[in-house]
Amino acid sequence: MLKPWTEAQPRLVEVAAGRAPADLVIRGGQWVNVHTREILPGHDIAVACGRVACVLPDASANIGPGTQVIEAAGRFMIPGLIDAHMHVESGMLTPAGFAAAVIPHGTTTIMHDPHEVANVMGLEGVRLMRDESLIQPITMLTQMPSCAPSAPGLETTGHPITAGEVAQAMGWDGIVGLGEMMNFPAVAAGDPAMLSEIAATRAAGKTVGGHYASPDLGRNFAAYVAGGAADDHETVAEAQAIARVRQGMGAMLRLGSAWHDVEAQITAITRRGLDPSGFMLCTDDCHAGTLVHDGHMDRAVRHAIDCGCDPLVAIQMATINTARHFGLERELGSITPGRRADVILTSDLTALPVEAVVAQGRLVAEGGRLMVDCPRIDWPDAARDTVRLGRGLGAGDFAVPATGGRATVRVIGVVENQAPTRALTAELPVVDGAVQPADGIARIALVERHRGTGGVVNGFVSGFGYQGRMAVASTVAHDSHHMIVVGTCGENMAAATARLAELGGGIAVFRDGAELAHVALPIAGLMSDAPAPDVAAAAQAVGEAIRACGCTMNNAVMQHVLLALVVIPELRISDLGLVDVSRFQLTDVVMA
């Protein structure tokens, strides 16, 4: 069992000196030392109290009658992998389910920002996520959400987070810092509320997560950095990543289910030869299907290597670099004395098969099989009653009124594999006083679901390629998490909306009036407490149903659920209207 270092210290000394047996010895492996970026063959790791006591060429003196011995048999011993920034809710799983999914992939530490739940349930939702995180067999540290709503005045969240609540949470166990500060215009403008959240975090000696989703590297960027953000995961180009590290920020290169941003930025290291210590790997948003079938941080490390990164550098970017960034280098990120005993055994540093995983001194996975329990909390009824529409919706609720025979409208243009959208325009036909979708353009609606107002905001979106009469509805709609609906006809949009109200949240696909597939997410309308493979199978069925409706886009679900993210350019939709994110202003759907 993991003990605090202050309690474990005497035992660590005795084990390291050879005077006491270890709890666990990993014997005969190649020690991947991320402090020196070298491989040292023929080493043993002795573990006590869940921590590394010593790493020596021979730790046989530490093997006693009760010592567990794992034979490395010449395999590489690398530190457990750390996700520098992510949202558990994007996996459609609670922290327990997420931990169970990622442990076999070698992830032993997660820095997660539960701002999805915060938008639905407020501070109580954060506390519940923190509570379940703390009881997992791996290290799951929580970043206190900073922006709920993400952009005040442009959306309405279920429960706003206040500066006072941020300051309060900084005193909680398990809070590692402030979640991504998405309201970058407010920080750059010197908004007192945003600055006070950052100041409270810094005063607590914790790390401020950044989110600067703008190509502007001038005065606004300078003001944002001066405001205290310590990192950024919204970079999508080499120049943007370099600008962050030059200013002392950490550049978090992202490989999620839909965000493939590593390849364009890793060249700062591989081509430009910059010091890699300021670069980290993260996933941000990973779908349950990705976790089950493709991996987690092991996938990100392999991808960085495939992009030309030295394997040892890629491993540093997923271990010690992140630990140092969060001020936890004496606790995490390396196989060295005093640190948590988080170790992966692998036979190949390039292909990175995760053959065994030790977390906090316990063998937690072997051969891809989970070997420990991931405890769950008892989620209250309030967390399962969050979809409140207030009324039944019909086809007419999803119409955009206009006069004349044709109308020029603003259209949200989806960009495959990227979070930003494009602000497009189109001329569409008007029939019976309503604008009709055409030429690859579908309807999009944002349905208020927190307070039961019955409100619906409508617009248009392109890029999905939907055909026929269909609809996709989701109560996952970053970040305010109202219900977002995309479709080609009002009848199917209304049917999908009603189905989600019945399920208590999730994602549903309808075509020609019939349901093709759904994934139920009854906890805050965002998560399921079912096992990850079951959720992944349901999500896969949703993906197949979306493809059956004509969409060929990679991971279209992730593209759907981010269409309401009003802090990433250029055009989004919220419960208050269509949002021009480049100007942070509401704008009209119909132009003329």
Secondary structure as UniProt FT lines:
FT   HELIX           5..16
FT   TURN            17..18
FT   STRAND          24..33
FT   TURN            34..37
FT   STRAND          38..48
FT   TURN            49..50
FT   STRAND          51..56
FT   HELIX           60..62
FT   TURN            65..66
FT   STRAND          68..71
FT   TURN            73..74
FT   STRAND          76..79
FT   STRAND          81..86
FT   HELIX           88..91
FT   HELIX           95..102
FT   HELIX           103..105
FT   STRAND          107..112
FT   HELIX           115..121
FT   HELIX           123..134
FT   STRAND          139..144
FT   TURN            153..154
FT   HELIX           163..169
FT   TURN            170..171
FT   TURN            173..174
FT   STRAND          175..181
FT   HELIX           184..188
FT   TURN            189..190
FT   HELIX           192..203
FT   TURN            204..205
FT   STRAND          207..210
FT   HELIX           219..226
FT   TURN            227..228
FT   STRAND          231..232
FT   HELIX           238..246
FT   TURN            247..248
FT   STRAND          250..255
FT   TURN            263..266
FT   HELIX           267..270
FT   TURN            271..272
FT   HELIX           276..278
FT   STRAND          279..282
FT   HELIX           288..293
FT   HELIX           297..306
FT   TURN            307..308
FT   HELIX           311..317
FT   TURN            318..319
FT   HELIX           320..325
FT   TURN            326..327
FT   TURN            329..331
FT   TURN            337..338
FT   STRAND          343..346
FT   TURN            349..351
FT   STRAND          356..359
FT   TURN            360..361
FT   STRAND          362..366
FT   TURN            367..368
FT   STRAND          369..370
FT   HELIX           381..384
FT   HELIX           395..398
FT   STRAND          406..414
FT   TURN            416..417
FT   STRAND          421..431
FT   TURN            432..433
FT   STRAND          434..435
FT   TURN            439..440
FT   STRAND          441..447
FT   STRAND          456..462
FT   STRAND          470..474
FT   TURN            478..480
FT   STRAND          483..487
FT   HELIX           490..503
FT   STRAND          506..511
FT   TURN            512..513
FT   STRAND          514..520
FT   TURN            524..526
FT   STRAND          527..528
FT   HELIX           532..548
FT   TURN            549..550
FT   TURN            554..555
FT   HELIX           556..561
FT   TURN            562..564
FT   TURN            566..567
FT   STRAND          571..574
FT   TURN            575..576
FT   STRAND          577..580
FT   TURN            581..584
FT   STRAND          585..587
//
